[in-house]
Amino acid sequence: MREVESSAGTGGAGHVIVVGAGVAGLAAAHRLLRRGARVTVLEASDRVGGKLLPGEIAGARVDLGAESMLARRPEAVALAREVGLTDRLQPPATATASLWTRGALRPMPKGHVMGVPGTAAALSGVLSDEGLARVERDADLPRTEVGDDVAVGEFVAARLGREVVDRLVEPLLGGVYAGDAYRISMRSAVPQLFQVARTHTSLTEGVREIQARMAAGRQTGPVFMGIEGGIGTLPLALADSVRAAGGVVLTGTPVRELRRVTTDGPDGAGAGPETWRVVAGDRVLHGDAVVLAVPAPAAAALLRADAPAAAAELAAVEYASMALVTLAYRRSDTALPEGSSGFLVPPVDGRTIKASTFASQKWGWVAEENPDVLVLRTSVGRYGETEILERDDAGLVDVSRHDLRAATGLDATPLETRVTRWTDGLPQYPVGHHARVARIREHVAKLPGLAVCGAPYDGVGIPACIASAYAAVDQIHGDLSGVQELTAHPVQSLHGGAGE
């Protein structure tokens, strides 16, 4: 094993080692280079991008992971522009989605915040008459205390009834976290709702206040943004930018050990400066600082020696697994609801798939590049659902086709199918998640030159991961304001605003 990349005497910002080449790690590397650091990025897998994965099916370029980014937060779109993707940024061609519930595709309601309405009428057509009447009772109920945190589903069901949660909140949240609304933290996942829950007796009144604020300061432009060729091309462009700026990006290089060590002084007596010793593959690297941008279990393993308390907290973070099934059809063989971007499926309806995206209708570039091919995606798997993911790829395709036929009437034979499995792909944000993140960062802050970032902390969406990366870079440079702000106010990963 060879000792390489000694950081002694680098000057300036020194040598920073970034562990993980997902969008968070690459965003951190990009910012570090702009601040004058020497940067090495180490990635265990054979590619960059993490949960952002470009692919191809039947000659059509597609995303096999995340497919869009929230545009109402500045981080992701701004970074895409910085790395040369300005001309390829595209909003959805249609954002008109449906709910497949109670035996029919029903228009997605407007005028809600993450499925929570300002009035019962906003959910007409989705809820039963009994469910709508239950929403109306919110104004007459006594105050429901939320304390330091509360589960989204638990609180909303107490105020508005379970039907609101089961038919609308659950599929919206499940699409982001593959989780259970009755476990997911309202403070971490839907901070807007948490704030009004603390200040208002009536939840619907609080939602109307949110809607009024949004209307008064309404942002222009699309809510979500895509990239021609797929969101999965963003980390590829980021990695190219990092390399062009002098950074090193090494794939197939798993980090096996991370330790804070004292280097030898001029007399060889170990009185030199402290550095980070990183064992990766057949290399031993030394850095002035380290940014850990890896999933919680990997971070826990690397911090066990020097930060055992942080490691214990990280090891307790749970994950959900899911799979994406991508199907390509001859356009002449298909007939989908015109102008629709797809649909969500409430778990209470007992279907196997939890959502479907009509990619060729949602993204103009897919249709333009492949006019004779129609591409759809379905997703399967939620937190606690393991049996469905034990099926082989053909089995997942079969259940997806079965549900698509029942929802839309689509009965054609696909030209090609692809199954992409994201095992332990989505960190869960249960009640108390914000407090766990605060404890992790408190322990990490005791070790100079160490920061953590990514999906386990401040939000699972792309802007949230990038904001987390930027805060980690600031921390490396002695500025804790970014991590303090994110810990106090996580980035909501799904826009749930009025009228959307």
Buried (B, 14 or more C-beta within 10 A) or exposed (E): EEEEBBBEEBEEBBBBBBBBBBBBBBBBBBBBBEBEBBBBBBBBBEBBBBBBBBBBBBEBBBBBBBBBBBBBBEBBBEBBEBBEBEEBBBBBBBBBBBBBBBEEBBEBBEBBBBBBBBBBEBBEBBBEEEBBEBBBEBEEEEEBEBEEBBBBBBBBBBBBBBBBBBBBBBBBBBBBBBBBBBBBBBBBBBBBBBBBBBEBBBBBEBBBBBBEEBEEEEEEEBBBBBBBBBBBBBBBBBBBBBBEEEBBBBBEBEBEEBEBEEBEEEEEEEEBEEBBBBBBBEBBBBBBBBBBBBBBBBBBBBBBEBBEBBBBBBBEBBBBBBBBBBBBBBBEEBEBBEEBBBBBBBBBBEBBBBBBBBBBBBBBBBBEBBEEBBBBBBBBBBBBBEEBBEBEBEEBBBBBBEBBEEBBEBEBEBBBBBBBBBEEBBBBBBBEBBBBBBBBBEBBBEBEBBBBBBBBBBBBBBBBBBBBBBBBBBBBEEEBEBBBEBBEEBBBBBBBBBEB
